[in-house]
Amino acid sequence: CIAFFFFFFFFFFLLLFLCLSTVSMFLNTLTPKFYVALTGTSSLISGLILIFEWWYFRKYGTSFIEQVSVSHLRPLLGGVDSSSPSNSNTSNGEADSNRQSVSECKVWRNPLNLFRGAEYNRYTWVTGREPLTYYDMNLSAQDHQTFFTCDSDHLRPADAIMQKAWRERNPQARISAAHEALELEESRGFICTSCRRTGPGMKDCATAYILLAEEEATTIMEAERLFKQALKAGEGCYRRSQQLQHHGTQYEAQHRRDTNVLVYIKRRLAMCSRKLGRTREAVKMMRDLMKEFPLLSMFNIHENLLESLLELQNYADVQAVLAKYDDISLPKSATICYTAALLKARAVSDKFSPEAASRRGLSTAEMNAVEAIHRAVEFNPHVPKYLLEMKSLILPPEHILKRGDSEAIAYAFFHLQHWKRVEGALNLLHCTWEGTFRMIPYPLERGHLFYPYPICTETADRELLPMFHEVSVYPKKELPFFILFTAGLCSFTAMLALLTYQFPELMGVFAKAVTIDCSIFNRFSNDLVCYKRQTCRHLTACKKKSCDIKI
């Protein structure tokens, strides 16, 4: 692209330096076919450049020509590279801000992810669309290998089969491997690697049940049944590994794996109860799980608890959970920020009126609610459009990017009903959420309540969300100048090519006329300058002679 533009401008300036007589003689020898070929070739090249620029902008969010110009040509011309620091003594605040921004682009496991067999696959059967991307499913496979395997799995045949099953890309191959692991234990029995206890005819492979419950079960009730069988096997393995966890690194790794398996099973059982309408039972299971394993905050079980408490409309307990987890030292999420905003909006939303508020001003409670909404919108600006149903929802992915469109979809998918249940909450959100962007003039460079909004969210969200979903971008990027310039150049050359193809003789005459007009214009401008000089001299002479000659 750069070479083409250099060639274009070089050819243009070369024509300017040629003698006009030589140019006119050259143009007189050209046939209309030459003009057709010239305009057609230039239109094709400019069109290819436009297509490439548009593809590059949609994928990377910037212009290729602009990026190359800034990163390569600007240093050669004496400019300063903005990507490199101006001095070596960078302040600690800037370094911490950059480190926080990079860490926020980390992809997290969705605490409210759906079941593949009972929900995601059913969506595919009905619509024919794939709700999960390969990147998202690959991240889930990595999580399964991290949480459900350990180095000593090769000592037990069933666990060795499951270790390979988590790496399989084909869903049917994974399901077949899980059945094979269960059949192997049922036919051969097992010998526990930790306590050497034998148990013929028992199915003790909890991870196989987990895989079947997640991917083979077509209903939530069937998934719950398989998770209950996994719970029996998981509790037995957990108790045995807990007794021997201090006997070496191998037993410690087994205990860590068994703990992850048990927590995962209990959490999914609680989610099954929530989906089947047994919300109070789900809340009790989540509370017991958080008390039993208080250090496993990476699972974000409190977000499941918040959603279940909102379903019960137990707002006092919701406030108590927020008081514990909405702390300055803990990482934030859309669930925490928007739930806090919902609770404060609930106190004033039923009587809130924009006209009355503009006349008398905002009360203390209304100001607190507006500030909470601004705080939530600053953390994730994509959520309001989904809550206000200005943008259609899709099934949430299995992984989310905090402050990104994927997190907004996951939050709104489960919490939209809670906002609708509170009278006037969506109206208050509609009246106040856009004010956040007036308070933060340039969010990419600075923040008001949080660190600056990261610019890496768009790329990660495009990998996490399916192709049929239009990814929400904040702030909205304008088209770069080079794309607009290339589009104009392509349109102009295409029009010239069409006219030249339809009227080759007329366009040839027009090209020659333009050249002749340029020479006539230059000659006319020179004659006009000479005429002005002669007129000025003649007027001066007439004034001296005091004659009556009028010009």
WODAHU-V822138 format. One record per residue. RES is the residue in three letters. PSI is psi in degrees with one decimal (none if undefined). BURIAL is I if it has 24 or more other C-alpha atoms within 12 Angstrom, else O. D_CENTER is the distance of its C-alpha to the mean C-alpha in whole Angstrom. Layout:
# WODAHU-V822138
res={RES,RES}
psi={PSI,PSI}
burial={BURIAL,BURIAL}
d_center={D_CENTER,D_CENTER}
This chain:
# WODAHU-V822138
res={CYS,ILE,ALA,PHE,PHE,PHE,PHE,PHE,PHE,PHE,PHE,PHE,PHE,LEU,LEU,LEU,PHE,LEU,CYS,LEU,SER,THR,VAL,SER,MET,PHE,LEU,ASN,THR,LEU,THR,PRO,LYS,PHE,TYR,VAL,ALA,LEU,THR,GLY,THR,SER,SER,LEU,ILE,SER,GLY,LEU,ILE,LEU,ILE,PHE,GLU,TRP,TRP,TYR,PHE,ARG,LYS,TYR,GLY,THR,SER,PHE,ILE,GLU,GLN,VAL,SER,VAL,SER,HIS,LEU,ARG,PRO,LEU,LEU,GLY,GLY,VAL,ASP,SER,SER,SER,PRO,SER,ASN,SER,ASN,THR,SER,ASN,GLY,GLU,ALA,ASP,SER,ASN,ARG,GLN,SER,VAL,SER,GLU,CYS,LYS,VAL,TRP,ARG,ASN,PRO,LEU,ASN,LEU,PHE,ARG,GLY,ALA,GLU,TYR,ASN,ARG,TYR,THR,TRP,VAL,THR,GLY,ARG,GLU,PRO,LEU,THR,TYR,TYR,ASP,MET,ASN,LEU,SER,ALA,GLN,ASP,HIS,GLN,THR,PHE,PHE,THR,CYS,ASP,SER,ASP,HIS,LEU,ARG,PRO,ALA,ASP,ALA,ILE,MET,GLN,LYS,ALA,TRP,ARG,GLU,ARG,ASN,PRO,GLN,ALA,ARG,ILE,SER,ALA,ALA,HIS,GLU,ALA,LEU,GLU,LEU,GLU,GLU,SER,ARG,GLY,PHE,ILE,CYS,THR,SER,CYS,ARG,ARG,THR,GLY,PRO,GLY,MET,LYS,ASP,CYS,ALA,THR,ALA,TYR,ILE,LEU,LEU,ALA,GLU,GLU,GLU,ALA,THR,THR,ILE,MET,GLU,ALA,GLU,ARG,LEU,PHE,LYS,GLN,ALA,LEU,LYS,ALA,GLY,GLU,GLY,CYS,TYR,ARG,ARG,SER,GLN,GLN,LEU,GLN,HIS,HIS,GLY,THR,GLN,TYR,GLU,ALA,GLN,HIS,ARG,ARG,ASP,THR,ASN,VAL,LEU,VAL,TYR,ILE,LYS,ARG,ARG,LEU,ALA,MET,CYS,SER,ARG,LYS,LEU,GLY,ARG,THR,ARG,GLU,ALA,VAL,LYS,MET,MET,ARG,ASP,LEU,MET,LYS,GLU,PHE,PRO,LEU,LEU,SER,MET,PHE,ASN,ILE,HIS,GLU,ASN,LEU,LEU,GLU,SER,LEU,LEU,GLU,LEU,GLN,ASN,TYR,ALA,ASP,VAL,GLN,ALA,VAL,LEU,ALA,LYS,TYR,ASP,ASP,ILE,SER,LEU,PRO,LYS,SER,ALA,THR,ILE,CYS,TYR,THR,ALA,ALA,LEU,LEU,LYS,ALA,ARG,ALA,VAL,SER,ASP,LYS,PHE,SER,PRO,GLU,ALA,ALA,SER,ARG,ARG,GLY,LEU,SER,THR,ALA,GLU,MET,ASN,ALA,VAL,GLU,ALA,ILE,HIS,ARG,ALA,VAL,GLU,PHE,ASN,PRO,HIS,VAL,PRO,LYS,TYR,LEU,LEU,GLU,MET,LYS,SER,LEU,ILE,LEU,PRO,PRO,GLU,HIS,ILE,LEU,LYS,ARG,GLY,ASP,SER,GLU,ALA,ILE,ALA,TYR,ALA,PHE,PHE,HIS,LEU,GLN,HIS,TRP,LYS,ARG,VAL,GLU,GLY,ALA,LEU,ASN,LEU,LEU,HIS,CYS,THR,TRP,GLU,GLY,THR,PHE,ARG,MET,ILE,PRO,TYR,PRO,LEU,GLU,ARG,GLY,HIS,LEU,PHE,TYR,PRO,TYR,PRO,ILE,CYS,THR,GLU,THR,ALA,ASP,ARG,GLU,LEU,LEU,PRO,MET,PHE,HIS,GLU,VAL,SER,VAL,TYR,PRO,LYS,LYS,GLU,LEU,PRO,PHE,PHE,ILE,LEU,PHE,THR,ALA,GLY,LEU,CYS,SER,PHE,THR,ALA,MET,LEU,ALA,LEU,LEU,THR,TYR,GLN,PHE,PRO,GLU,LEU,MET,GLY,VAL,PHE,ALA,LYS,ALA,VAL,THR,ILE,ASP,CYS,SER,ILE,PHE,ASN,ARG,PHE,SER,ASN,ASP,LEU,VAL,CYS,TYR,LYS,ARG,GLN,THR,CYS,ARG,HIS,LEU,THR,ALA,CYS,LYS,LYS,LYS,SER,CYS,ASP,ILE,LYS,ILE}
psi={-44.4,-40.5,-38.7,-42.8,-39.3,-41.3,-39.2,-48.3,-33.6,-42.0,-35.7,-46.7,-28.2,-39.8,-34.1,-33.7,-13.8,153.6,143.3,-34.0,-38.3,-39.2,-45.2,-38.1,-38.4,-40.9,-30.1,-26.0,-12.1,146.7,163.5,-26.7,-33.4,-42.4,-37.2,-46.6,-39.8,-50.1,-36.7,-42.4,-44.3,-36.8,-40.9,-44.2,-45.4,-34.5,-41.3,-39.4,-41.3,-43.9,-43.6,-42.1,-42.5,-41.6,-43.0,-37.8,-39.9,-31.6,-41.4,-7.3,15.8,163.6,135.7,-44.6,-41.5,-39.9,-43.9,-39.1,-42.6,-40.8,-25.8,-45.7,-35.4,-44.1,-33.2,-30.6,3.4,5.8,171.9,131.0,116.6,-19.3,-24.4,146.5,144.1,-29.0,162.6,-19.8,73.0,139.9,154.3,-32.0,-43.6,-39.5,-41.5,-38.0,-42.7,-39.1,-39.3,-39.2,-40.1,-40.4,-29.8,-15.2,5.1,141.9,133.6,153.9,131.3,117.8,-23.9,31.4,148.1,177.7,133.7,-49.8,-44.3,-18.7,-55.2,-46.4,-34.3,-36.4,-39.6,-39.0,-35.5,-45.1,-20.4,7.3,148.9,113.3,-16.4,140.1,162.9,-36.4,-42.1,-45.7,-31.6,-37.5,-38.6,-39.6,-38.1,-39.0,-41.7,-40.7,-33.3,-43.4,-32.1,8.2,161.0,174.9,-21.2,13.7,-24.3,-15.9,-12.9,119.8,-41.2,-42.6,-32.8,-37.7,-42.4,-30.0,-37.1,-31.9,-38.4,-18.9,-8.4,140.0,-30.6,123.2,-39.2,-34.9,-38.2,-44.0,-42.3,-38.5,-37.8,-43.4,-38.1,-39.2,-40.7,-41.4,-34.4,-42.5,-35.6,-35.4,-36.2,-13.8,-170.7,160.6,115.0,131.1,-16.5,-46.3,1.2,25.0,135.3,152.6,79.7,143.8,9.2,143.7,106.4,19.8,93.0,-35.2,-28.8,-41.2,-37.7,-46.0,-42.6,-38.5,-34.7,-40.1,-28.6,-35.3,131.1,-7.3,160.9,-35.3,-40.3,-38.4,-39.4,-40.2,-42.7,-35.5,-32.0,-38.4,-37.7,-32.3,-41.4,-45.2,-39.8,-38.4,-39.2,-46.0,-36.5,-43.8,-40.4,-42.1,-23.9,-32.8,-25.3,16.1,-23.6,10.1,-0.5,169.7,-31.6,-45.7,-32.2,-40.1,-38.7,-41.1,-38.9,-42.3,-44.8,-32.7,-44.8,-40.6,-44.3,-42.9,-41.4,-42.8,-46.8,-37.5,-44.3,-33.1,-40.0,-37.9,-34.2,-42.2,-39.4,-41.0,-27.1,5.7,-2.5,69.0,-40.1,-39.1,-39.3,-40.4,-42.8,-42.0,-38.8,-41.8,-43.4,-37.8,-39.1,-31.6,-37.3,-35.7,74.1,-18.3,-10.9,66.0,-11.7,-19.4,-13.9,48.9,-25.7,-24.8,-36.4,-39.3,-40.9,-43.1,-38.6,-38.6,-35.8,-34.6,-36.0,-5.3,34.3,77.0,-25.5,-43.1,-33.0,-43.6,-36.2,-40.4,-40.2,-37.8,-27.1,-37.7,-13.8,64.6,151.6,-25.6,-10.2,147.9,142.2,167.8,166.3,-33.8,-44.0,-48.0,-45.6,-28.5,-39.8,-39.3,-37.6,-40.8,-40.2,-32.8,-29.5,-29.8,-21.1,-8.7,-30.9,-23.5,8.3,135.6,125.1,-37.4,-44.7,-38.2,-35.0,-28.8,-49.2,-10.0,169.8,138.6,176.1,-43.2,-40.2,-38.2,-40.1,-39.8,-42.1,-41.1,-36.8,-38.5,-42.1,-38.1,-44.2,-42.2,-35.4,-34.8,-47.9,101.4,-2.4,-17.9,-44.0,-36.7,-31.2,-39.7,-37.2,4.0,34.6,-12.3,140.2,146.7,155.6,174.0,134.8,148.4,170.9,-16.9,149.3,157.9,117.9,135.5,10.2,179.1,-34.0,-40.7,-36.9,-41.4,-44.8,-39.0,-50.8,-30.5,-36.2,-23.3,-2.3,-39.5,-31.9,-35.4,-37.9,-30.6,-29.9,117.4,125.8,-3.0,-44.3,-32.3,-42.7,-40.4,-42.1,-34.8,-18.6,-17.3,-31.0,-18.6,-19.4,-38.8,-19.9,-28.5,-27.0,94.8,-38.7,84.6,-25.1,-21.5,-25.0,160.5,166.6,-52.0,-21.1,172.3,164.3,147.0,127.0,147.6,1.3,2.0,-36.0,-44.8,-43.5,-39.1,-34.6,-27.2,-30.2,-32.2,149.7,164.9,-30.7,-5.3,132.9,113.4,132.8,130.1,131.4,132.7,156.8,124.0,134.4,156.1,133.7,159.1,-37.8,-28.9,-42.9,-41.1,-43.1,-37.0,-42.4,-42.6,-41.5,-43.0,-42.0,-45.0,-33.0,-38.6,-42.3,-40.4,-39.6,-44.2,-38.6,-35.8,-37.3,-39.6,73.4,-42.5,-44.3,-41.2,-32.0,-42.9,-39.0,-42.0,-41.2,-37.6,-37.4,-41.5,-43.8,-39.7,-35.6,-43.1,-38.7,-39.0,-42.0,-42.7,-39.6,-39.9,-37.9,-42.4,-36.8,-38.1,-42.4,-39.6,-41.0,-39.6,-43.8,-38.2,-43.3,-42.2,-38.8,-40.1,-38.4,-41.1,-38.1,-38.3,-36.6,-37.3,-8.0,44.0,171.0,19.5,128.6,134.2,none}
burial={I,O,O,O,O,O,O,O,O,O,O,O,O,O,O,O,O,O,O,O,O,O,I,I,O,O,I,O,O,O,O,I,O,O,I,I,O,I,I,I,O,I,I,I,I,I,I,O,I,I,O,I,I,I,O,O,I,I,O,O,I,I,I,I,I,I,I,O,O,O,O,O,O,O,O,O,O,O,O,O,O,O,O,O,O,O,O,O,O,O,O,O,O,O,O,O,O,O,O,O,I,O,O,I,I,O,I,I,I,I,I,I,I,I,I,I,I,I,I,I,I,I,O,O,O,O,O,O,O,I,I,I,I,O,I,I,I,O,I,I,I,O,I,I,I,O,I,I,I,I,O,I,I,O,O,I,I,I,I,I,I,I,I,I,I,I,I,I,O,O,O,O,O,I,I,I,I,I,I,I,I,I,I,I,I,O,O,O,O,I,I,I,O,I,O,O,O,O,O,O,O,I,I,I,I,I,I,I,I,I,I,I,I,I,I,I,I,I,I,I,I,I,I,I,I,I,I,I,I,I,I,I,I,I,I,I,I,I,O,I,I,I,O,O,I,O,O,O,O,O,I,I,I,I,I,I,I,I,I,I,I,I,I,I,I,I,I,I,I,I,I,I,I,I,I,O,O,O,I,I,O,I,I,I,I,I,I,O,I,I,O,O,O,O,O,O,O,O,I,I,I,I,I,I,I,I,I,I,I,I,I,O,O,O,I,O,O,I,I,O,I,I,O,O,I,I,O,O,O,O,O,I,I,I,I,I,I,I,I,I,I,I,I,I,I,I,I,I,I,O,O,I,I,O,O,O,O,O,O,O,O,O,O,O,O,I,O,O,I,I,I,I,I,I,I,I,I,I,I,I,I,I,I,I,I,I,I,I,O,O,O,O,I,I,I,I,I,I,I,I,I,I,I,I,I,I,I,I,I,I,I,I,I,I,I,I,I,I,I,I,O,I,O,I,I,I,I,I,I,I,I,I,I,I,O,I,I,O,O,I,O,O,I,I,O,O,I,I,O,I,I,I,I,I,I,I,I,I,I,I,I,I,I,I,I,I,O,O,I,O,I,I,I,I,I,O,O,O,O,O,O,I,I,O,O,I,I,O,I,I,O,O,I,I,O,I,I,I,O,I,O,O,O,I,O,O,I,I,O,O,I,I,O,O,I,O,O,O,O,O,O,O,O,O,O,O,O,O,O,O,O,O,O,O,O,O,O,O,O,O,O,O,O,O,O,O,O,O,O,O,O}
d_center={29,30,33,33,33,36,38,38,39,41,43,43,45,47,48,49,51,53,56,56,59,58,55,57,59,56,54,58,57,54,54,51,50,49,47,45,44,43,41,39,38,37,35,34,32,31,29,28,26,24,23,22,20,18,17,16,15,12,11,11,11,15,19,20,24,23,21,24,26,25,25,28,30,30,31,34,35,35,32,30,27,25,23,26,27,30,32,32,33,29,29,28,26,24,24,23,20,19,19,17,14,14,15,12,9,11,10,13,15,15,18,18,17,20,23,22,26,26,23,21,23,25,22,23,26,26,24,24,20,18,16,14,13,15,13,12,16,17,16,18,21,20,20,23,25,25,26,28,30,33,35,38,37,39,42,41,41,39,36,36,36,33,31,31,30,27,26,27,24,26,26,30,31,29,31,34,34,34,37,39,38,40,43,43,44,46,48,49,48,46,47,45,44,45,48,49,50,50,49,50,49,46,42,41,37,35,32,33,33,30,28,31,30,26,26,30,31,30,31,30,34,34,31,33,36,34,33,36,38,35,36,40,39,36,39,42,40,38,42,43,41,41,45,44,41,43,45,43,40,40,40,38,35,36,36,33,32,34,32,29,30,32,29,27,30,31,27,27,30,30,27,29,31,29,28,32,33,34,32,35,35,32,32,35,33,30,32,35,32,31,34,35,32,31,30,27,24,22,22,21,24,24,21,23,26,25,24,27,29,28,29,32,32,33,32,34,33,29,30,32,29,27,30,29,25,24,26,25,25,23,19,18,15,15,18,20,19,19,22,24,24,25,28,29,28,30,33,33,31,34,37,34,35,33,37,39,36,36,40,41,38,35,37,36,34,32,31,30,28,27,26,24,22,21,20,18,16,16,14,12,12,10,13,16,15,15,18,20,19,18,15,16,15,14,15,13,12,14,11,9,7,9,9,5,5,7,9,10,11,13,15,16,17,19,20,21,24,25,24,26,29,30,32,30,27,25,27,27,23,23,26,24,21,21,23,21,19,23,24,21,22,19,16,15,19,20,19,22,22,19,18,16,12,11,9,7,4,3,5,5,2,5,7,7,8,11,12,14,11,10,7,7,7,9,12,13,13,17,18,20,24,24,23,25,28,27,27,30,32,31,32,35,36,36,38,41,41,41,44,46,45,47,50,50,54,52,49,52,54,51,50,54,54,51,53,56,55,53,57,59,56,57,61,61,59,61,64,63,63,66,68,66,68,71,71,71,74,76,75,76,79,80,80,82,85,84,84,83,81,78,75}
